[in-house]
């Protein structure tokens, strides 16, 4: 299985980018992983929320293959413990999923077309975090999940 993380907008913070790079390096020892940044919509200030979500949705959907399984990071999604998330990923691998795609949307969430294509939504916390910080958290949780699956000492229960 390959895991892809899609995110709208670039990471402006050098320290956050360094953390992302660190965990991506660690993660590649366990699974094929790709982070892809989708550029911010040009002239977004001139668009309504729904127009911006539609344009971002088109860009997200254009990055998918027909067989991809899509899971959205959304504040209203289901929450997993790290152990539950590792088990969820194991089930995806056991099911023969070719590419599993996680998406961090723009500031207003996702278009209806993206919600319709997805398997569902997950939330990392009831708290709100910046979209740039969420990237680090997702990649770290993926790394943590694989260390759990390999019974390595990174995660302490």
C-alpha positions in Angstrom: 0.0 0.0 0.0 1.1 3.6 -0.6 -0.1 6.4 1.5 -0.5 9.9 0.1 -1.2 13.1 2.1 -2.7 15.9 0.1 -2.9 19.4 1.6 -4.1 22.8 0.3 -1.4 25.5 0.4 2.3 25.5 1.1 4.0 25.3 4.5 5.3 28.7 5.4 7.0 27.7 8.6 10.6 26.4 8.3 10.5 24.6 11.7 7.3 22.8 10.7 8.7 21.9 7.3 11.8 20.4 9.1 9.5 18.3 11.3 7.5 17.1 8.3 10.8 16.2 6.6 12.0 14.3 9.7 8.9 12.2 10.0 8.7 11.5 6.3 12.2 10.2 6.4 11.3 7.9 9.3 8.1 6.8 7.7 9.7 5.7 4.4 11.3 2.8 6.3 7.8 1.3 6.7 5.7 2.2 3.7 5.7 4.2 0.5 4.6 7.7 1.4 4.1 10.9 -0.6 3.2 14.3 0.5 1.7 16.5 -2.1 0.9 20.2 -1.7 -1.9 21.6 -3.8 -1.3 25.4 -4.4 -3.7 27.9 -2.9 -6.5 29.1 -5.2 -5.5 32.3 -6.9 -7.7 35.3 -6.1 -9.5 33.4 -3.4 -10.5 36.7 -1.8 -12.8 37.3 -4.7 -14.5 33.9 -4.3 -17.3 32.9 -1.9 -16.7 30.1 0.6 -18.6 27.7 -1.6 -16.8 28.7 -4.8 -13.4 28.3 -3.0 -14.5 24.8 -1.8 -15.6 23.8 -5.3 -12.3 24.9 -6.9 -10.2 23.2 -4.2 -12.4 20.1 -4.5 -11.7 20.0 -8.3 -8.0 20.2 -7.6 -8.2 17.4 -4.9 -10.2 15.1 -7.1 -7.8 15.6 -10.0 -5.0 14.2 -7.9 -6.8 10.9 -7.3 -6.8 7.6 -9.1 -10.1 5.7 -9.6 -9.0 3.0 -7.1 -7.7 5.3 -4.4 -9.4 5.2 -1.0 -9.9 8.7 0.4 -10.1 9.8 4.0 -10.7 13.4 5.0 -9.2 15.2 7.9 -12.2 17.1 9.3 -12.9 18.6 12.7 -16.3 16.7 12.7 -14.7 13.4 11.9 -14.3 10.2 14.0 -11.5 10.2 16.5 -9.1 7.3 16.9 -6.5 6.5 19.5 -3.1 5.8 18.1 -3.7 2.1 18.6 -7.0 2.2 16.8 -5.5 4.2 13.9 -2.7 1.6 13.5 -5.3 -1.1 13.5 -7.3 0.8 10.9 -4.2 1.1 8.6 -3.5 -2.6 9.1 -7.0 -3.4 7.9 -6.5 -1.2 4.8 -3.3 -3.1 4.0 -4.9 -6.5 4.6 -7.7 -5.5 2.2 -5.2 -4.9 -0.6 -5.8 -1.1 -0.9 -3.3 0.1 -3.5 -3.3 3.8 -2.5 -4.7 5.3 0.7 -5.1 9.1 0.5 -5.5 11.5 3.4 -6.6 15.0 2.7 -6.2 18.3 4.6 -8.6 20.7 3.0 -8.7 24.5 2.8 -10.0 26.9 5.4 -13.7 26.2 4.7 -13.5 22.4 4.5 -14.4 20.3 1.5 -16.8 20.4 -1.5 -19.8 18.0 -1.6 -18.0 16.1 -4.5 -15.0 15.4 -2.2 -17.2 14.3 0.7 -19.1 12.0 -1.8 -15.8 10.4 -3.0 -14.4 9.8 0.5 -14.7 6.9 2.9 -15.4 9.2 5.7 -13.8 11.8 8.0 -11.3 11.6 10.9 -10.5 14.3 13.4 -7.2 14.4 15.3 -8.7 16.4 18.1 -11.7 18.4 19.3 -9.3 21.4 19.4 -8.6 23.4 16.3 -5.1 23.5 14.9 -3.5 25.4 12.0 -3.6 23.5 8.7 0.2 23.7 8.7 0.5 22.0 12.1 -1.9 19.3 11.2 0.4 18.1 8.4 3.1 17.4 11.0 0.6 15.7 13.3 -0.7 13.4 10.5 2.7 12.4 9.4 3.8 11.7 13.0 0.7 9.7 13.6 1.4 7.6 10.5 4.9 7.0 11.7 3.6 6.1 15.2 1.0 3.7 13.7 3.7 1.8 11.9 6.0 1.6 14.9 3.0 0.1 16.8 2.4 -2.4 14.1 6.0 -3.4 14.2 6.0 -3.6 18.0 8.8 -1.0 18.2 9.4 1.1 21.3 8.3 4.6 20.0 4.7 4.4 21.3 4.2 3.9 25.0 0.8 2.7 26.3 
